[in-house]
Amino acid sequence: MKVQHIIWLSFLVFAFASCERDVYNKMKEIPDADWQINDSYKFDVDIEDGSEFYDFYVLLRHNTDYLYSNAYFFITTTMPGDSISVDTVEFILATPEGQWIGNGNGFIRSHEIMISKQFMFPEAGLYTFEFNQAMRDTVLHGITDIGIRICKSKMD
């Protein structure tokens, strides 16, 4: 039990050390840990200040029944004025030897993966981030939650 407290404390210290404050932090549960190929998960984020620097993280949880050492996702970003960008990202979830990385000790592993550090949104307004799984499986078994965290950058 003590080791679990140390892991969570370390996670919290890292999270607070890297950001001044969260602008947005939300996760969505994937029903039955089965991500269907056509299911998307959307996050609407209202950015009030386009002149600030931000750090952007993807939050991911999976169980140890997940079959792969990585995961690919499509991230569609809709910006104010309805311009859209689509990116494909890969997350490494295990070492080449098959050891799970991330936080957790047991059936669930948690990851906070930095996508962008000290970036500026082009303008203030509503941004929608939509996630789709981009693996070859029509049902991706084992991914339990997906989310994002955006915080103001801590300027060194």
N, C-alpha and C positions, 0 to 999 in steps of 0.2 A: 504494500500500500504506500509506503514511503517513497519508493521509486516513482510511482505514478504521480505523486505530488510534485516531485522534483522536475519531472518531464513537463507537467502543465505550467509550473512556475517559470521554467526556462522559456517555454513558448510565449508566455505573457510578457516576460521581460524583453524578448526579442521584438515582439509585436509593438510594444510601447516605445522601444528605443528607436525604431526605424521611422516612426511617424509622429507628427505633432498631435494630430487628432483624426479620427475617422470621419469621413464625409458620408460614407456608405459602407455597410457591412451586413450582408445577408446571405443565407444559404437556403436552398430549396431541396426538399427530400425527393428522391427518385423512388416512386412506389415499388415495393418488393425488390429493390436494388436491381431492377431490370430496365435498362434504358433502351427503349424502342428506337429504331432507326429514324422514325418520323417525329419523335417527340422533341420539342425544343423547350428550353428554360430561359425565360426573359427576366431581365433586371432593368428597371427604369430608374435612372439616376439624374437628379436635378443638380446641375453644376451652377452654383450662384456666382462664382468668380472665375472668369477665364484668364485672369492674369496671375493666378497662383500656380505653383508647381505641385504636382501630385505623384504619388506612387500607386500603382495598380497591381493588385494580386488576384489570382484565381484561387479559390478554396475548393478542395476536392477531398471527399472521403470515399473510401472503398473498403470492402471486407476482404478477408484473406482467401476467399473463394474466387476472387478475380483471377482470370486465367493468364493475364499478360503482364509484362514488366513495364509497359508503357500504355499511354492512351492518347489518341488523336481526337481533336475537337475542331469544329468550325466555330469561329466567333464572328457573328455579324453585328456590326456597330452601326446604328442609325443615329445620325447627328441632327442638331437643330437645322431646319431647312430641308430635311429628308435626304441628305446625301448619305450613302451607304458604303461601308468598306467591309470586306470579308477576309478574315485571316484563318489560316490553318496552324494550329499549335500542337506540339507534342509535349506530353508530360512524362518524365521518367519516374516510375513508381518503385522500381527495384534495382538492385545492383546487378551486374552481369552474372554474379554467382547465385542470384535468386533471392537475396535477402531484401525484405521490404524496407523502404526508406520512409521518411516522414515521421510523424509523431503517433504514438500509440503503442500499447503492449497487449496484444490479444487479437481479437477478431476484427477490430476496426483500425484502419490507418488514416491519419489526417495529413493533408499537405496544404501549405500556403506557398504558392509559386508566384514569384515576382514576374510580371509581364513587362512593366515599364517603370523606370525610376526617374523621378524629377522631370516629368513631362508636363506640358501645358495643353489643356483642351483648347481647340481653336476659338471657341466662343462660349459664353454662358448659355445655359438652356438645358433641355431635356435630352439625355442620351439613353438609348436602349441597347443593351448588350444581350444578344441571343446566342445560346449555346446549343449545338447539335453534336452528337457523337459522330465521329468520322472513321470508325473502325469498320472492318469488313463484315462483322456480325450484324444481322438484322436486329438482334437483341443482345445488348452488352450487359452481361451478368456481373454483378459485384460492385458497381458504382452506386453508392448509397446517397450521396449529396453532392451538389455543385453550388458554388457561390462566388461572390466577388467581394473584395474589400478595396475601397479607394480612400486614401488618406492624404492630407496635406504633407508634403515632403518636409522633413527636418533638414534645414539647410545647415551645412557644416561650416 
